[in-house]
Amino acid sequence: MSVRGMRSEVTVVQHISVADTVFAGTVAGMVGGVLFALFAMGTSIMNGADILSPFRLTGAAFVGAGALEGGSVVVIYGLLLHIMTSIVWGTLFAAILPREASLGATMVAGLIYGLVVMLVMLYLVLPVVNPVMREAVDGTTSFTIEHLIYGGSLSLVPMLRRQVALDLE
């Protein structure tokens, strides 16, 4: 009888572990991605560019430079690609973040992670997937700030995990 209860408890803990990781990573990644995009849009305006140019630039992935002249379809594609990428990176962060991490430690880890994501994207992903964007963002301060904003947003992960654990109990 005791063993049976233990199995049930283990199953519940494993279920919470997967659910809270995916939920926390998805939500924190989306929040970070939206804040990243808002900052990029503001930077575009300040530089005299179109407010939607960050999404056209992202939309050049797998398409090429022609996307920079694209209309609403390219903008929507770029926005969706940006948000999906933010979710994937956020979920990966939630998966590797120790459960017992404090808010302060999570903030520091998130900021460092945001910079690591920037470097991986800049030197490994963009040259292959989106050389147009790679050239446009190389060495820009705003690209670094955008990734710090994203990384800081990942500090939401512990709070979101606790919420899922409470909801599933």
C-alpha positions as YAML, in Angstrom:
chain: A
units: angstrom
residues:
- id: 1
  name: MET
  ca: [0.00, 0.00, 0.00]
- id: 2
  name: SER
  ca: [2.82, 2.39, 0.84]
- id: 3
  name: VAL
  ca: [4.63, 1.66, -2.43]
- id: 4
  name: ARG
  ca: [1.48, 2.38, -4.37]
- id: 5
  name: GLY
  ca: [1.15, 5.81, -2.77]
- id: 6
  name: MET
  ca: [4.80, 6.54, -3.47]
- id: 7
  name: ARG
  ca: [4.38, 5.75, -7.16]
- id: 8
  name: SER
  ca: [1.42, 8.06, -7.35]
- id: 9
  name: GLU
  ca: [3.40, 10.82, -5.66]
- id: 10
  name: VAL
  ca: [6.34, 10.35, -8.02]
- id: 11
  name: THR
  ca: [4.01, 10.54, -11.02]
- id: 12
  name: VAL
  ca: [2.46, 13.78, -9.74]
- id: 13
  name: VAL
  ca: [5.90, 15.34, -9.11]
- id: 14
  name: GLN
  ca: [7.10, 14.38, -12.61]
- id: 15
  name: HIS
  ca: [3.91, 15.78, -14.14]
- id: 16
  name: ILE
  ca: [4.33, 19.08, -12.27]
- id: 17
  name: SER
  ca: [7.99, 19.21, -13.28]
- id: 18
  name: VAL
  ca: [7.24, 19.04, -17.01]
- id: 19
  name: ALA
  ca: [4.14, 21.22, -16.85]
- id: 20
  name: ASP
  ca: [5.73, 23.99, -14.81]
- id: 21
  name: THR
  ca: [8.88, 24.00, -16.94]
- id: 22
  name: VAL
  ca: [6.97, 24.32, -20.21]
- id: 23
  name: PHE
  ca: [4.48, 26.84, -18.84]
- id: 24
  name: ALA
  ca: [7.08, 29.01, -17.09]
- id: 25
  name: GLY
  ca: [9.45, 28.93, -20.04]
- id: 26
  name: THR
  ca: [6.70, 29.71, -22.52]
- id: 27
  name: VAL
  ca: [5.22, 32.62, -20.59]
- id: 28
  name: ALA
  ca: [8.55, 34.13, -19.51]
- id: 29
  name: GLY
  ca: [9.91, 33.69, -23.04]
- id: 30
  name: MET
  ca: [6.86, 35.38, -24.54]
- id: 31
  name: VAL
  ca: [7.03, 38.29, -22.10]
- id: 32
  name: GLY
  ca: [10.73, 38.70, -22.81]
- id: 33
  name: GLY
  ca: [10.15, 38.46, -26.55]
- id: 34
  name: VAL
  ca: [7.43, 41.11, -26.47]
- id: 35
  name: LEU
  ca: [9.55, 43.50, -24.38]
- id: 36
  name: PHE
  ca: [12.51, 42.81, -26.70]
- id: 37
  name: ALA
  ca: [10.32, 43.64, -29.72]
- id: 38
  name: LEU
  ca: [8.94, 46.82, -28.16]
- id: 39
  name: PHE
  ca: [12.46, 48.06, -27.47]
- id: 40
  name: ALA
  ca: [13.51, 47.15, -31.04]
- id: 41
  name: MET
  ca: [10.50, 49.03, -32.44]
- id: 42
  name: GLY
  ca: [11.39, 52.09, -30.36]
- id: 43
  name: THR
  ca: [14.98, 51.92, -31.50]
- id: 44
  name: SER
  ca: [13.80, 51.70, -35.11]
- id: 45
  name: ILE
  ca: [11.76, 54.86, -34.73]
- id: 46
  name: MET
  ca: [14.66, 56.67, -33.05]
- id: 47
  name: ASN
  ca: [16.90, 55.66, -35.97]
- id: 48
  name: GLY
  ca: [14.40, 56.98, -38.50]
- id: 49
  name: ALA
  ca: [13.27, 53.56, -39.68]
- id: 50
  name: ASP
  ca: [9.81, 52.08, -39.95]
- id: 51
  name: ILE
  ca: [8.36, 50.84, -36.65]
- id: 52
  name: LEU
  ca: [7.81, 47.40, -38.18]
- id: 53
  name: SER
  ca: [11.32, 47.05, -39.61]
- id: 54
  name: PRO
  ca: [12.46, 44.69, -36.79]
- id: 55
  name: PHE
  ca: [9.82, 42.20, -37.94]
- id: 56
  name: ARG
  ca: [10.75, 42.59, -41.60]
- id: 57
  name: LEU
  ca: [14.37, 42.00, -40.62]
- id: 58
  name: THR
  ca: [13.40, 38.86, -38.68]
- id: 59
  name: GLY
  ca: [11.16, 37.88, -41.58]
- id: 60
  name: ALA
  ca: [14.22, 37.75, -43.83]
- id: 61
  name: ALA
  ca: [15.02, 34.37, -42.23]
- id: 62
  name: PHE
  ca: [14.88, 31.65, -44.85]
- id: 63
  name: VAL
  ca: [13.59, 34.28, -47.34]
- id: 64
  name: GLY
  ca: [16.40, 36.75, -47.91]
- id: 65
  name: ALA
  ca: [16.72, 40.49, -48.41]
- id: 66
  name: GLY
  ca: [13.46, 40.70, -50.38]
- id: 67
  name: ALA
  ca: [11.64, 40.47, -47.05]
- id: 68
  name: LEU
  ca: [12.81, 43.98, -46.16]
- id: 69
  name: GLU
  ca: [10.40, 45.32, -48.77]
- id: 70
  name: GLY
  ca: [7.65, 42.90, -47.77]
- id: 71
  name: GLY
  ca: [4.20, 43.78, -46.54]
- id: 72
  name: SER
  ca: [1.97, 42.44, -43.81]
- id: 73
  name: VAL
  ca: [2.69, 38.76, -44.51]
- id: 74
  name: VAL
  ca: [6.43, 39.28, -43.93]
- id: 75
  name: VAL
  ca: [5.76, 41.32, -40.78]
- id: 76
  name: ILE
  ca: [3.46, 38.63, -39.35]
- id: 77
  name: TYR
  ca: [5.95, 35.90, -40.30]
- id: 78
  name: GLY
  ca: [8.76, 37.86, -38.62]
- id: 79
  name: LEU
  ca: [6.69, 38.47, -35.50]
- id: 80
  name: LEU
  ca: [5.68, 34.81, -35.20]
- id: 81
  name: LEU
  ca: [9.24, 33.65, -35.79]
- id: 82
  name: HIS
  ca: [10.51, 36.05, -33.12]
- id: 83
  name: ILE
  ca: [7.91, 34.93, -30.56]
- id: 84
  name: MET
  ca: [8.46, 31.22, -31.27]
- id: 85
  name: THR
  ca: [12.21, 31.67, -30.91]
- id: 86
  name: SER
  ca: [11.65, 33.52, -27.62]
- id: 87
  name: ILE
  ca: [9.48, 30.67, -26.34]
- id: 88
  name: VAL
  ca: [12.05, 28.01, -27.28]
- id: 89
  name: TRP
  ca: [14.90, 29.88, -25.57]
- id: 90
  name: GLY
  ca: [12.66, 30.58, -22.54]
- id: 91
  name: THR
  ca: [11.67, 26.93, -22.18]
- id: 92
  name: LEU
  ca: [15.31, 25.87, -22.42]
- id: 93
  name: PHE
  ca: [16.16, 28.36, -19.66]
- id: 94
  name: ALA
  ca: [13.36, 27.01, -17.45]
- id: 95
  name: ALA
  ca: [14.58, 23.46, -18.07]
- id: 96
  name: ILE
  ca: [18.16, 24.18, -17.00]
- id: 97
  name: LEU
  ca: [17.37, 26.55, -14.12]
- id: 98
  name: PRO
  ca: [17.66, 24.76, -10.77]
- id: 99
  name: ARG
  ca: [14.30, 24.56, -8.99]
- id: 100
  name: GLU
  ca: [15.72, 26.04, -5.81]
- id: 101
  name: ALA
  ca: [17.13, 29.15, -7.55]
- id: 102
  name: SER
  ca: [16.26, 32.39, -5.77]
- id: 103
  name: LEU
  ca: [14.81, 35.40, -7.55]
- id: 104
  name: GLY
  ca: [18.16, 37.23, -7.39]
- id: 105
  name: ALA
  ca: [20.09, 34.25, -8.71]
- id: 106
  name: THR
  ca: [17.50, 33.79, -11.45]
- id: 107
  name: MET
  ca: [17.83, 37.45, -12.46]
- id: 108
  name: VAL
  ca: [21.62, 37.17, -12.74]
- id: 109
  name: ALA
  ca: [21.34, 33.83, -14.55]
- id: 110
  name: GLY
  ca: [18.73, 35.31, -16.90]
- id: 111
  name: LEU
  ca: [20.90, 38.30, -17.78]
- id: 112
  name: ILE
  ca: [23.88, 36.06, -18.48]
- id: 113
  name: TYR
  ca: [21.64, 33.67, -20.43]
- id: 114
  name: GLY
  ca: [20.31, 36.58, -22.51]
- id: 115
  name: LEU
  ca: [23.87, 37.47, -23.51]
- id: 116
  name: VAL
  ca: [24.66, 33.83, -24.30]
- id: 117
  name: VAL
  ca: [21.53, 33.65, -26.47]
- id: 118
  name: MET
  ca: [22.68, 36.82, -28.25]
- id: 119
  name: LEU
  ca: [26.10, 35.31, -28.98]
- id: 120
  name: VAL
  ca: [24.65, 31.99, -30.15]
- id: 121
  name: MET
  ca: [22.17, 33.77, -32.40]
- id: 122
  name: LEU
  ca: [24.75, 36.25, -33.72]
- id: 123
  name: TYR
  ca: [27.55, 33.79, -34.47]
- id: 124
  name: LEU
  ca: [25.86, 30.42, -35.00]
- id: 125
  name: VAL
  ca: [22.22, 30.80, -36.01]
- id: 126
  name: LEU
  ca: [21.90, 34.06, -37.95]
- id: 127
  name: PRO
  ca: [24.82, 33.49, -40.34]
- id: 128
  name: VAL
  ca: [23.05, 30.35, -41.57]
- id: 129
  name: VAL
  ca: [19.37, 31.22, -41.18]
- id: 130
  name: ASN
  ca: [19.26, 35.00, -41.66]
- id: 131
  name: PRO
  ca: [22.47, 36.62, -42.98]
- id: 132
  name: VAL
  ca: [20.53, 39.82, -43.70]
- id: 133
  name: MET
  ca: [19.70, 40.25, -40.02]
- id: 134
  name: ARG
  ca: [23.19, 39.13, -38.98]
- id: 135
  name: GLU
  ca: [24.72, 41.99, -40.95]
- id: 136
  name: ALA
  ca: [22.17, 44.53, -39.70]
- id: 137
  name: VAL
  ca: [22.58, 43.80, -35.97]
- id: 138
  name: ASP
  ca: [26.32, 43.12, -35.83]
- id: 139
  name: GLY
  ca: [27.90, 45.27, -33.14]
- id: 140
  name: THR
  ca: [24.78, 47.26, -32.27]
- id: 141
  name: THR
  ca: [24.26, 48.31, -28.68]
- id: 142
  name: SER
  ca: [20.50, 47.94, -29.04]
- id: 143
  name: PHE
  ca: [20.87, 44.22, -29.90]
- id: 144
  name: THR
  ca: [22.74, 43.72, -26.63]
- id: 145
  name: ILE
  ca: [20.17, 45.72, -24.64]
- id: 146
  name: GLU
  ca: [17.32, 43.78, -26.25]
- id: 147
  name: HIS
  ca: [18.88, 40.50, -25.12]
- id: 148
  name: LEU
  ca: [19.45, 41.84, -21.60]
- id: 149
  name: ILE
  ca: [15.78, 42.83, -21.47]
- id: 150
  name: TYR
  ca: [14.87, 39.34, -22.65]
- id: 151
  name: GLY
  ca: [17.17, 37.68, -20.11]
- id: 152
  name: GLY
  ca: [15.85, 39.84, -17.27]
- id: 153
  name: SER
  ca: [12.31, 38.81, -18.13]
- id: 154
  name: LEU
  ca: [13.25, 35.19, -17.55]
- id: 155
  name: SER
  ca: [13.40, 35.98, -13.83]
- id: 156
  name: LEU
  ca: [9.63, 35.32, -13.94]
- id: 157
  name: VAL
  ca: [10.33, 31.57, -14.20]
- id: 158
  name: PRO
  ca: [10.36, 30.71, -10.45]
- id: 159
  name: MET
  ca: [7.10, 32.58, -9.80]
- id: 160
  name: LEU
  ca: [5.42, 30.95, -12.79]
- id: 161
  name: ARG
  ca: [6.65, 27.51, -11.71]
- id: 162
  name: ARG
  ca: [5.15, 27.97, -8.25]
- id: 163
  name: GLN
  ca: [1.84, 29.01, -9.78]
- id: 164
  name: VAL
  ca: [1.65, 25.84, -11.90]
- id: 165
  name: ALA
  ca: [2.64, 23.65, -8.96]
- id: 166
  name: LEU
  ca: [-0.13, 25.21, -6.85]
- id: 167
  name: ASP
  ca: [-2.69, 24.82, -9.62]
- id: 168
  name: LEU
  ca: [-1.83, 21.14, -10.17]
- id: 169
  name: GLU
  ca: [-1.85, 20.15, -6.51]
...
